């Protein structure tokens, strides 16, 4: 007897485990960093060109919405880095057991969010 497979997956009802969420966030943060890199390089090069452009860029970056965007990029960098270290260990077959994989995924989320809050508070 064949199993009745669903023809339509309700993605809202599917619950991913924590390692799956960390994996997807790792990909999303990598894409965000890739597309943010030209903007950040442009801001850096413009701020180094003269004192006047530095002052104008400083005014833009001082805006609260821009600060939130930059904190989002900070989280993307920190999450991508910490999850990348976790995936390097998984690549050498360390931490493949179910409980260890779940624990390291939770650690990645906790460390990346904690560092984002700490560094965001310092830089705000």
Secondary structure in CASP SS format (residue, H / E / C, confidence):
PFRMAT SS
TARGET T0000
AUTHOR 0000-0000-0000
METHOD secondary structure of the structure
MODEL  1
X C 1.00
X C 1.00
X C 1.00
X C 1.00
X C 1.00
X C 1.00
X C 1.00
X C 1.00
X C 1.00
X C 1.00
X C 1.00
X C 1.00
X C 1.00
X C 1.00
X C 1.00
X C 1.00
X C 1.00
X H 1.00
X H 1.00
X H 1.00
X H 1.00
X H 1.00
X H 1.00
X H 1.00
X H 1.00
X H 1.00
X H 1.00
X H 1.00
X H 1.00
X H 1.00
X H 1.00
X H 1.00
X H 1.00
X H 1.00
X H 1.00
X H 1.00
X H 1.00
X H 1.00
X H 1.00
X H 1.00
X H 1.00
X H 1.00
X H 1.00
X H 1.00
X H 1.00
X H 1.00
X H 1.00
X H 1.00
X H 1.00
X C 1.00
X H 1.00
X H 1.00
X H 1.00
X H 1.00
X H 1.00
X H 1.00
X H 1.00
X H 1.00
X H 1.00
X H 1.00
X H 1.00
X C 1.00
X C 1.00
X H 1.00
X H 1.00
X H 1.00
X H 1.00
X H 1.00
X H 1.00
X H 1.00
X H 1.00
X H 1.00
X H 1.00
X H 1.00
X H 1.00
X H 1.00
X H 1.00
X H 1.00
X H 1.00
X H 1.00
X H 1.00
X H 1.00
X H 1.00
X H 1.00
X H 1.00
X H 1.00
X H 1.00
X H 1.00
X H 1.00
X H 1.00
X H 1.00
X C 1.00
X C 1.00
X C 1.00
X C 1.00
X C 1.00
X C 1.00
X H 1.00
X H 1.00
X H 1.00
X H 1.00
X H 1.00
X H 1.00
X H 1.00
X H 1.00
X H 1.00
X H 1.00
X H 1.00
X H 1.00
X H 1.00
X H 1.00
X H 1.00
X H 1.00
X H 1.00
X H 1.00
X H 1.00
X H 1.00
X H 1.00
X H 1.00
X H 1.00
X H 1.00
X H 1.00
X H 1.00
X C 1.00
END
